[in-house]
Amino acid sequence: MKTNLVFFTKDKPTERIWYYDLSGVKVGKKTPLTLAHFDEFSKLLPKRADSPSSWTVDHTARVEKAREDARPHREKAAELDAQAKDLVNKVRDKKRANNGNGRKPDPELDALEEKLKAVERQSREATAKADDIEAAAYDLTAVNPNRKSEEDTRTPAELLDFIAAKGQEADAALARLRSLISP
């Protein structure tokens, strides 16, 4: 089970986030988590020092970058809101002008109302996109940037050769088993 411990400093806005990764520790029934697993953590914690198992994220810069990345979407939403306001006025004026027509269909009014709906939808989408970008800055999910990834660098041809070799091993093992059970 994954567990995260989060510590906050009272009365101060979060400027930096320090992470410590214990995901390399395998814990089970016979290998419980002990205080010894926290020795390095205890040494690094007072200074929030970086190590292969710990790193620091500049939260203030992360939030500013998210706001900057969201800005074009916010600006687009503001433009669309202005268009929608203009369209609302046009729809209202058109309805007033058509008030004496009774219930006759007005294709121009219908087109304005459809355009208004489309512009409002686009505005909501742009706002939602900006909100998502800004909210992502507060996601505390940690991925250790110091961890070495074990990437398979074999070519497709090498992978096919490996699969063929394993297939031959399986065939040989099956042949041995068949010889053991045949009379």
FENWO-V158373 format. One record per residue. N is the residue number from 0. RES is the residue in one small letter. SS is DSSP state (alpha for helix, beta for strand, coil for the rest). PHI is phi in whole degrees, 0 to 359 (999 if undefined). OMEGA is omega in degrees with one decimal (999 if undefined). Layout:
BEGIN
n/res/ss/phi/omega
N/RES/SS/PHI/OMEGA
N/RES/SS/PHI/OMEGA
END
This chain:
BEGIN
n/res/ss/phi/omega
0/m/coil/999/177.7
1/k/coil/283/177.6
2/t/coil/224/175.5
3/n/coil/239/173.0
4/l/coil/252/-178.6
5/v/coil/237/178.8
6/f/coil/246/177.1
7/f/coil/241/175.1
8/t/coil/265/-176.6
9/k/coil/292/173.5
10/d/coil/68/177.1
11/k/coil/226/174.5
12/p/coil/291/-179.2
13/t/coil/285/178.4
14/e/coil/253/179.9
15/r/beta/229/176.5
16/i/beta/241/179.0
17/w/beta/255/180.0
18/y/beta/247/171.8
19/y/beta/229/-173.5
20/d/coil/255/175.2
21/l/coil/250/-174.3
22/s/coil/292/177.4
23/g/coil/283/179.9
24/v/coil/278/178.7
25/k/coil/267/-176.6
26/v/coil/248/178.0
27/g/coil/208/-179.7
28/k/coil/301/-175.9
29/k/coil/268/178.9
30/t/coil/229/-177.4
31/p/coil/286/175.1
32/l/coil/287/-177.4
33/t/coil/238/177.6
34/l/alpha/298/179.3
35/a/alpha/298/177.9
36/h/alpha/295/-176.6
37/f/alpha/258/-178.7
38/d/alpha/300/-179.8
39/e/alpha/297/178.0
40/f/alpha/304/-178.3
41/s/alpha/297/178.8
42/k/alpha/288/-175.4
43/l/alpha/276/-173.7
44/l/alpha/305/-176.3
45/p/coil/305/-178.9
46/k/coil/258/-177.2
47/r/coil/52/-175.8
48/a/coil/283/177.6
49/d/coil/273/179.0
50/s/beta/204/175.6
51/p/coil/300/-179.5
52/s/coil/257/-177.9
53/s/beta/222/-179.7
54/w/beta/202/-177.7
55/t/beta/239/176.6
56/v/beta/243/177.1
57/d/beta/281/-175.1
58/h/alpha/294/179.9
59/t/alpha/299/179.3
60/a/alpha/295/179.6
61/r/alpha/296/178.8
62/v/alpha/293/178.8
63/e/alpha/297/178.2
64/k/alpha/297/178.6
65/a/alpha/297/178.2
66/r/alpha/297/178.6
67/e/alpha/295/178.7
68/d/alpha/293/-178.9
69/a/alpha/277/-174.9
70/r/alpha/307/-179.9
71/p/alpha/300/178.8
72/h/alpha/290/177.5
73/r/alpha/295/179.5
74/e/alpha/296/177.9
75/k/alpha/297/178.6
76/a/alpha/297/178.8
77/a/alpha/295/177.0
78/e/alpha/297/179.7
79/l/alpha/294/176.8
80/d/alpha/297/178.0
81/a/alpha/295/176.8
82/q/alpha/298/-179.4
83/a/alpha/296/179.2
84/k/alpha/298/177.9
85/d/alpha/298/179.8
86/l/alpha/294/177.3
87/v/alpha/299/178.6
88/n/alpha/296/179.1
89/k/alpha/296/178.8
90/v/alpha/297/179.5
91/r/alpha/299/179.5
92/d/alpha/297/-179.6
93/k/alpha/294/178.8
94/k/alpha/294/177.7
95/r/alpha/297/-179.8
96/a/alpha/294/-178.7
97/n/alpha/271/-174.7
98/n/alpha/304/-179.0
99/g/alpha/279/-176.9
100/n/alpha/279/-177.3
101/g/coil/74/-176.3
102/r/coil/248/177.8
103/k/coil/288/178.3
104/p/coil/295/178.6
105/d/coil/234/-177.8
106/p/alpha/300/179.5
107/e/alpha/293/177.6
108/l/alpha/295/178.7
109/d/alpha/300/179.7
110/a/alpha/296/178.1
111/l/alpha/297/-179.7
112/e/alpha/295/177.2
113/e/alpha/295/179.0
114/k/alpha/296/177.8
115/l/alpha/300/179.3
116/k/alpha/300/-179.3
117/a/alpha/296/-179.7
118/v/alpha/294/177.9
119/e/alpha/297/178.4
120/r/alpha/296/179.0
121/q/alpha/298/178.4
122/s/alpha/296/178.5
123/r/alpha/297/179.6
124/e/alpha/295/178.7
125/a/alpha/296/178.0
126/t/alpha/295/179.5
127/a/alpha/296/178.2
128/k/alpha/298/178.1
129/a/alpha/298/178.9
130/d/alpha/299/179.7
131/d/alpha/296/179.5
132/i/alpha/297/-178.9
133/e/alpha/291/-179.9
134/a/alpha/293/-179.4
135/a/alpha/298/178.6
136/a/coil/294/-178.5
137/y/coil/260/176.5
138/d/coil/284/-176.1
139/l/coil/268/178.8
140/t/coil/305/-175.1
141/a/coil/250/172.0
142/v/coil/231/-175.5
143/n/coil/295/180.0
144/p/coil/287/-178.6
145/n/coil/271/-177.1
146/r/coil/289/177.8
147/k/coil/280/178.9
148/s/coil/275/178.6
149/e/coil/262/-174.5
150/e/coil/265/177.3
151/d/coil/279/-175.4
152/t/coil/256/179.6
153/r/coil/291/177.7
154/t/coil/281/177.2
155/p/alpha/303/178.9
156/a/alpha/296/178.6
157/e/alpha/295/177.6
158/l/alpha/295/178.3
159/l/alpha/295/176.6
160/d/alpha/297/178.9
161/f/alpha/298/179.8
162/i/alpha/297/179.2
163/a/alpha/297/179.4
164/a/alpha/297/178.6
165/k/alpha/295/176.7
166/g/alpha/297/177.9
167/q/alpha/295/177.6
168/e/alpha/298/179.6
169/a/alpha/295/178.4
170/d/alpha/298/179.4
171/a/alpha/296/179.2
172/a/alpha/295/177.6
173/l/alpha/296/178.9
174/a/alpha/297/177.7
175/r/alpha/298/178.5
176/l/alpha/297/179.6
177/r/alpha/296/179.8
178/s/alpha/292/179.7
179/l/alpha/287/-176.0
180/i/alpha/264/-179.8
181/s/coil/275/-176.1
182/p/coil/286/999
END
